[in-house]
Amino acid sequence: MKRSDFIKQAGTLGAGMFLANESLAKTISHAQNQNPIGAGIIGCGDRGKGIMHTMNATVTKNFKPLAYCDVLDFRLDEAKQYAEPSAKSYRDYRKLLDNQSIQAVFIAVPLSEHFRVAKDAILAGKHVYLEKTMTFTIPEAMELVELVKAHPKQTFQVGYQYRYSPLYFKVKEMIDSGYLGKVSQIDCRWDRNNNWRRRVPDPSLERQVNWRLYREYSGGLAAELLTHQMDFIHWTFDTVPDEIMGYGGIDIYNDGRETFDNIQLTLRYKSQGIIGNFGTTLGNARDGYLFKIKGTKGFVSLSVNTGVYYPEDSIKITHGTVDGVTGATKIVQNSDGGIPILPEPTKDGTIYALEEFYKSIMNGTIPSSNVHTGAKGAICSALANESLFSGNIQHWKPEYNL
């Protein structure tokens, strides 16, 4: 590709994406006072309250939190500050679903309950935003796909919020346009240095509050963290792994938990010629969120809201340093030779995800993160955990191609 064509194509892609985002923002902003969507939040833990906070903090205010639900009274008390005074609280989500003022529900319950609550919400005629990972088991994912297909007038979105970030759209465009050449390796980490526990006000509530630590309810670190990055790979390369191998253990916090606190997964995408390495530990926070995509022409290093492109030396020699990444007229390099992919950090991914959910409901379109893509993530999570606990390589089956 000629350097001039390379720059022109990149600039067009970038400008088109930002114009689309600006147009969407204007459309949503114009409609906000006319068509706020009545929303119910099912599950008022950290994630549920975070969604409510985002609803209230965004300028557009496309969703109006009219009701919220949790089985724990102290969670309901915590959620009050994010809801309007007239909002109703429920301990039984089925009663929330009976509320006819609720058009859309946001589901942020323990993973083991995702399928049951989502199924009931769809059958109740609601639009559904279901937090990742979509389902706990593979059969649940397969059944939910069929259920959503049978209700095409209802929007169903899965909460992989980074899927909607302009940064990640841009990286996908860069890969599609050949910036990275042939990609062969992907390295991902999401490390922390804490025990992953929540405060428990009463010992009897241990398993309800710290459900992520127990295999009866949780997919552990693979489901809660690493499927975000897996989902991006599925989307960008339109692929799924042929094989999944995992290693892990309770190596740091021997405190009665059942899910591993230290894992490493290797996913082999044979059709793409890619090896994906996905790891996380609760014993060291130095790397934090790390996402590296390596190709024959270049390398991308991503954080949650920023990214840097590093062209290979041969590309620099042939074409000069590429200034088409950001569409800028002047080349901007970091001290290490990297080129920032976007000129400034992106917003919280949940903001973009809620905008997409609103747009999909209003226009009757299918969101980028939908039941089919969500099923891929759920199946990968289940296979990863099967490998982690059995020690055996897991294989993708033809029936998983939903």
N, C-alpha and C positions, 0 to 999 in steps of 0.2 A: 504494500500500500504506500503510495506517495505521501510525503509528509503533509503537503497541502490538502490532499484528500482526507488524510487522517485527522487533521485539525478541523477541517470543515465538518466532517461527519460528527466528530465529538462535540463541537460547538452546537450543531443542530440538535443533537440528542439532548444535551444539557438544557439548551434554551427551551426546547419543546416541553421537557419535563417540568421546568419551573413555571412556564406559562400555564401549563395544565393545572399545576398546583394552585397558582394564583387565581385562575379562573374558577376552580372548584371552591376556593376560599370565599371569593366574591359571591358565588351562587349560594353557598351555604349561609353566608352572612346575611344576604338579602332575604333568605327564606326563614331565618331564625324566629322572627316574631310572628310569622304566619303559621308555621307548621312545627312547633316543638313536639317531639314524640314523647308520650307518656312512658316512663321507664320504671321497671322494678328490678331491684338488685337482690339476688338470691345468694347469700353467703357474704357476711360482713367482716371477714378477717382482713388482713393487711391488703390483699389484692382487691377485695370488694370495696373497701373504703377508699382505696386508691382510685378506682374507677369513678366513684361518686365525687371525689375531690376534683378529678379531671373534668367531669361534666360541668361542675360549678366554676372551674377556673378558666375554661376556654371562652373566648369572646363570643363564639357563635351560639353557645348554649342550645344545641340541637336537641338534647335530651333533657327532660324534666323528671328528676327522681321523685316519683309519686309514692313509692312503696319500697320497703326493704325487709329482708327476712333473714333470720338466723336461729339456730336451735339453742344458742347460748345467750342468756339474758345480758351478760356484760358486753357482748359484741353489739347487741342492739343499742345499748346505751352509748357505746362508742360511735355508732353510726349516726346518731341523732344530729350531730353537728354538721353533717354533710347533706342532710335532707331538709326540705322545707318544713315549717312547723305543721303544715296540714298533711304531710306524708304519713302513711299508715305503716305500722310495723307488724310483722307476722312472725310466728314461730313455726308455722306450717306453710311451706312454700306452695302447697296446692291451693290454699286460700288466696294467696297472692295471685296465682294464675286465674282464679275466678273473678278477679277484679277487672271489670270491663274497661276501666280507664287506662289500663296497662296495655300498650301495644307491643313493647319490646322488653325482653328480659336479658339481664346480664348475669351469667351463672359463674360463680367463683367459690364453689364448694369443694370439699376434698375430692381427689381424683376418682376414688371408688364410687362416688355418687354422680359423676358427670353424666353418664348415660341415662340413668333413671330420671334425673331432673330435666335434662334436655329433651328426652322423649315426651315427657308429660307436657313440657312447654310447647313443643311443636303440635301435639295433639290438641292443645288448648287454643291454637291459632295464633301464637305469638311469633314475632321475629326473635331470633335467638343469637346472642353473642356469648359463645361458650369459651371459657378460658382454656388455654392449653394445659396439659396435653388433652386431645379431644376426648378420648376414652381410656379406660383402664386396661381393657382386654381387646384382643383382635376380633372375637365374635361381636362385641359391642360396636366396634368401628364399622364392621360390615353391615350390621343391622341399621345403624344410624344413617349410613349412606343411602340405603333403600328408603328409609322413612323420609329423609329430606327430599329425595327425588319425587316422592309421592305428594309433596306439598310445595310445588314450585312457586307459589305466590308469596311464600314466607322466606325472608332472608335468613340465611344461616351463615354465621361467620365465626371463625376460630381465632382466639386471641394471641396469635403470633405477631405482636405489635411491630417488631422490626421489619416485617414484611412490607409495611406501609411507609417506611422512612425514605425520604428523598435520597439519602446516602446509599441505602441498599438497592434502590431502583437504579441509581447511577452505576453502582458496581456491576449489577446485572447487565446493563447496557454496555459497559466497558468490555465485559467478557464476551457478550454476543458480537461485539464489533471487532474482536480479535486483539484487543490491547494486550492481553496476557498470553496470547499464543495458545499452545496446547497445555492445558492445566493437568498436572499429574498428582499433586499433593495438596492436601488441605489440613492445616493444623489449628485446632480449636481448644481453648481452655476457658473455664469459668471457675476460678479459684477463690476461696475465702479462707479466713482464719477465725472461725467461730464454731460453736457446736451445733448451729442450725436449729436451736431450740427456741420456742416462744415461752414467755412467762405464763405460768399456770396459777390462776388465783385460788384454785382448790385442787388438791391431789386427785380427786375423783374425776377431774376433767382432763387428765394427762393425755389420754389417747385421742380425745376430741380436739384438743388444742394442738398437740404435737403429732398430728396424724401423718405428717411427712416422714416420720421416723419408723413407721410400722408398715410392714408389707401387706397387711390386710387392706390398707387404704391408699397406699402410696407407691409410685414408681420410682421414688428416690431421686437421686441427683440426675439420672438420665432423663427422666420425665420432666422434672421441675426446671432444669437448666439447659442441658445439652440439646434438647429437641428444637430449641430456637435456632441453633446453628445448623442442625440437620435439615430443618425445614427450608432454610435458605438454599442449601445445596440441592434439595429436591426441586425447588422452584427454578433456580438459575440454570441447571443443567437438564431439567425435565427428566429426572432419573430417580431410581431407587437403588439401595444397595443389594448386591447379590448375596453377600455374606456379612455376618456381624460376629465379631469375637470380642469378648470383654473379660477384663480382670479387675478384681476389686476385693475390698474387705472392710471390716470395722477395725481400722488400724490406729485410730487416734482417740476416739471417745467410746470406751468400753463401759457404757452407762445404761445398758438395757435396750438400746435401739436395735432395730432389725434391718434397716436399710443401710447400705454401705456409706462410709464417709470418705472413701478414697477409691476412685474408679478410673479406668482407662479403656476406651473402646476403639477398635479398628473396624472401619467399614470399607468393604471392597466394592467399588462400582466398576465391574468388569467392562460393561459396554462403553463406558466413558474413559476407561484407562486411568481411573483415579483411586487413590488411597486416601481415606479420610481418618484422621486421628482426633478423637474427642476425649478430653479428660477433665476431671475436676477433683480437687481435694479440699477438705475443710481444715487443712493443717498449715496452709501458707497462702497469703493473699498477694504476693508480689506480682504475679502475672495478671490477676484479676480476670477481666473479660478480654480474651485474646482470640483473634480470628485472622488467620493468614492463608491466602490463596496463592499458590505458586505455579507459574506457567513459564513456557520457554521464552517468552518475550518480556515478561514482567511479573511483578509480585505486588499484591495488595495486602496491607495490614490495616485491620479495622478494629476500632473500639465501638462502644455503643453508639456514639454520635459523631465520631470523626473517622477519617480514613486517609491513608497516604498510599500513593502509587510509586513504585520503584521500577523504572524500566531497566532491563538488562543492559550491560555495557555494550553489547553488539548493536542494540537498538539505538543507543545514544550515538554511537559512532556513525551508523548509517543515516539516521534521520536528524540528529541533533536532539537535544532534550525536548520532549513532546510537550507543547503548551496547549494541547487540545483537551486535556483532562477536565479542566474546569471551564473551558471555553473562554478563558481570560486572554486578553491581547498581550499581556506581559507574563513571561515565565516566572513562577514563584516557587522557589525550592526551599526545603528545610536544610539545616546545616549538614544533614547526612545524605543529601541528594534526593530525598523523596519529594514528591509533588502532592500537596493537599488535594484531595478529590473534590471537596466542596470548600468554598471560601470561609465558611463559618460552621460551627457545630449545629446539628439539627435539634429540633425540639424533642420532648419526651415522645417516644413512639406511640404511646397510648392516645395522644392527641390525634395523630394521623389515622390511627385505627378507628377511632370513633367517628372521624370525618367520613371515612370510607363506609362504615356501617350505615351512617345516615344517608349518604348518597345512594347506596345500594337499595335501601328501603324505599326512598323517594322515587328512584328511577326504575326499580324492578330489575336491577342488574346483579350479577353474581360477584361477590367480593373476591379479591385476589386470594385471600386465605379462606377457603371454603370447605365443605364437608369432604370433598375428594382429597384435597391437599392435607387436610387435618387427619384423614385416615392414614395417610402415609406416615405422618409423624407418630401417630398412636401405635401403628404396627411396628415401626422401628423401635419405639420405646419398649414395647412388650418383648420383642426379640432380644433387645439389648439386655434386659433384665433376666431373661431366660438364660442367656449366655453367661451373665455375671454369676448367677447362682448355681448353674449346672456345670460350668466349665467347658461347655461344648459350643462349637461353631453353629450359628443359626443361619438358615437359608430362607431367602425370599421365595414364596410360592406363587405360581401363576394366579391363583384365586385371590391374591392380595391386590391385584391390579384392578381397582374398583373404578 
